Amino acid sequence: MGERLTGTTTVDTPEDPHVYSYRCEQCRTTWPATSRREAEAERKRHRDLVHTGGVPDGDSIQRPTRPPLPPQPPFLATPFRRAVSVTVAFGTLAIVTWFRFLA
């Protein structure tokens, strides 16, 4: 685990690898970056390649405004989903058995 330092210097933590991001409002695209220096390099590269060296409107380097989403549970992790899956499986088995009995 890393620690956050005061001022403009930060130490990245494993939970928050993308501390900065570069946003081009004109292209409506955001690129994640692990440091401010990396975000500035991405901004320069993007300006040179896409905007022929010009500064697009809304061009900025940002820090994330919300924490990353927690990992999502597997599909059958909730009791409701398990119950639905079991019901569908038994219902399918009952229908197949019924049609075999009729044939």
Buried (B, 14 or more C-beta within 10 A) or exposed (E): EEEEEEEEEBEBEEEBEBBBBBBBEEEEEBBBBEEBEBBBEBBEEBBEEBBEEEEBEEBEBEEEEEEEEEEEEEEEEEEEEEEEEEEEEEEEEEEEEEEEEEE
